[in-house]
């Protein structure tokens, strides 16, 4: 199970969504994450989620060139939360 999930989200400058998406997809991470998914949304947003196992220092996507951005990149780190145990059966 992943020890941490990194979220990287950016909003592209007007009309530059395809360019930002291409830029993000072309960025290799070293070491490679256990899993990586890339998403897009209107207006011109790109989201990259990466999952990292215990013992690995996560590699972060860098900031794109400023001309691709509408605003600074947002980054968050998430850790898994164990599920609550089910309640005991009722008599």
Phi, psi and omega in degrees: 000145181291142178272335180207146173240127177260138176242129178236123183224135180221148173250127183283156170300155183310126178077005183251015182302316180295322179294317179294318178300314178299318180299311182297318182293334182277350182279115175277143176250134179233118000289165178284143177288164176295329181206146178215132177227142180239136182230162172223157180207158175281148353269112172056044178255147177231134180233131176235125175248134176230142180248134185232132180281166174305144174084357180248131175280117183297140173268134183256144172294139178283176173286140176288169174303140185304329182291346177272347190255142170273327181206168179300155177294144172256137179226139175220150174246132178239142175244144180295148178244125179300146176293144174293142177294151179295151178295153178295154178296147178270142179282000000 
